[in-house]
Amino acid sequence: MSDKEYKVRASHCDHRADEDEIYEVLKRTTDPLDRSWTKLQKARKVVLKFNMIKPHERIEYFAGRRRELVDDAVARAVLRLLQERTDAELIATDTYPYGNGNVTPDDFNYRHILDDFAVRYVDSNLPPFATFAVPGGGTMFDRYTLNAVFAEADEVVSIAKMKNHAFMGITLNLKNLFGLPPMIPPQGRTRSYYHHLIRLSYVLPDLGLITQPCLNIVDALTGQWGREWGGEGRICNALLAGDHTVATDVCGMALMGHDPKSDWPTPPFRRDRNHLLIAAQRGFGPLEFDEIDFKSEVTGPLAEFDSVSTDAGETVASWRRTTCEQGLIYRDEQSEIIDRYRGQFIYMQDGQVVWNGDDPSNLGSRRDLSGDRKDSALWLKYVDPDESEGERFERYDECLQLAL
């Protein structure tokens, strides 16, 4: 018996396996996760976050599997396993960033799977909402608005795909949680608010601390190199599961051939900081393998992985520096800015408010908004006299120091 706080298992599973074989491998992989099952078997409501939402016409396949999303066969295996091992009500949730007013269409692409298992779907973009304080204080914000289903949930399960990400370097279980915050103002935040240079690396640990997924599963039958959307398929022949989000992702990252201790600007973190490193430094999960009871039937690297380079390193460094500078200018000049723009969203660039309004969601790319000053970042902020979201402006100081 291991006395380590975290447990992760990785198993070989041929990407050509049928659904029964995938189920059996997943069962074998998750069986040792006693802490996960103890929590799930006590639960009355379990919320599931699959990395699966996408318009039907934009789903990509590779080697017979969904290339960018959790494969249907893995999703079915997860639901079958959970229904066999717990009596809890299973509730799937996500947000829909693909038009339709950001409301999930009734015929979304994995509705048929949820219906087969009588799993209810909750659109996290729609009310009711609740405010959740980050336990122990936030890493980027002290409080986040999420769907109220999380106030009812006894446990959360994250089911992710093994992929690189152009901004975050990798996307596994912790990055999967980014799909939870509502995007529709005024309660929500447009996707670029949290998916923002500097912020997102710190937001992800906050979402993990709030939701605390007790079971974390990675579909690595196939994976994707380069970016989250539009990358290159990879055959990996594996399934991964663990009882802690960060521990699972650390092991997954290693199986991809990446160093879990690496940080910007070391690949794959070409654009922003390593969110797993930040989480571990915050006290949320491990980074050292001697803290993890990790047993694997497969050896990394499972395939060639790396993030795509979207911009020159000097440009990214300039964006990071000027993003931090705008955040600190706002902090120092907050009272004057509140007098003029209270209750509005603003974009700041070079110390000036260059846009203000009620909803920035349809303004398009920050690259276009930046005008001729392509190396000078735009920083988006909701002007709240009470600063109720509790932004941690010290993160901008921290990142400026790291860049020196």
C-alpha positions, 0 to 999 in steps of 0.5 A: 500500500502506498501512503502517497497523497496522489494516485495516477494510473496509465494503461495501454489501450489500442486506438482500434479497440472496440467499446467493450475493450475500452471499457475494460481498460478504463475499469482496470485503470480506475480500479486502484483509485480508491480515494476517487471511488470512496467519494463518488460512491457517497455522492448524490450528484456528480457533475461531469465536464467532458472536453467534447462540445463542438458543432457537428460540422467541425468535428475532426477525426484521425485514425478512426477517433475524434482527433480534438475531442474525447472520443464517443467510445471513451465517453460511453465507457466513462458513463457506463463505469460511473453508473455501475459503481455509483448511484449518484445522479450524473449531470454533464455541463459545458458552455457553447462558444460557437454562436447560437447566442452562446446557448447550447443547441438541443442537438449538440454533438454528444447529446445522443450519448448522454440520452443513452445513459439518461444523463441530464445536461446543464448549459453553464452559460445559462442561469441560475448562477452562483458566486464561488470563492476560491478556497484559501484565496484566489490565484488570479481572482478571489471569486468566480461566477459559475452555474449553480449546479456546482453548488449542488454537486457533491463531486466533479469528474473531468474527462479530457483529451491529450493535446497541445495548446498554442497558448497554454502549451498543453491541455489536459484535465485542468485546462478542460475546466476552462469551459465552465465559466459563463460567457454571457454578460453581465453575469458572465465574462466574454471568453477572452476575459479569462482566456487572456495573456497572463490571466489564464495560467492563474485562472485554471488553478482557481477553477481546479480549487473551486471544483476539485475534480475527484476523478480525472480521465484522459483520452489518449487513444489518439492525441493532437500535436500543435494546438487545441484546434486544427493541429496534427493527429497522433496515435498514443494508444493509452488511457490515463486516470488519477484522483487529482487534476494536477497529479494526473496532468503532470503524469500526462504531460510527462507521457507527452514528452514534456517536462512538468517543471518547465515554464515560459518561454520553454516549449511547449510554454511558448506564450504563457506560463505553465499552469501546472507549475503555478497550481503546485506552487499555490499548494494545489497538487504535486509537481514531483513524481516522488509525491505521486503513486504513478504506475504505467503500462506505457512509456513516454513519449507516447508520440511526438508532441509540441505546441505550435509557435504562433508568434515571434518570441520577442513579440510574445515577450512584448505582449506579456510585458505590456499586458502587465503594465496595463494591469498595474496602471489600472490598479494605480489609477483605479479611482479615476477610471471608475469615475469615468467607466464604472459598470463597463468593460474597458480595453487599455493599451499604452496606459489609455482606455481605447474602448469601453462598453457593455459587451466586448464579446463581438469586438473580434481579435485583439490583434485587429483591435490593437491597430498599428501598435501590434507589439503593444497588448490590449488588456480587458477589465470590468470596471467595478467600484467594489472590485467584487471579482477580487483580481490579484494585481500582484500577478502582473508584478510577478510576471514582470519580475519573471521577464527581467 
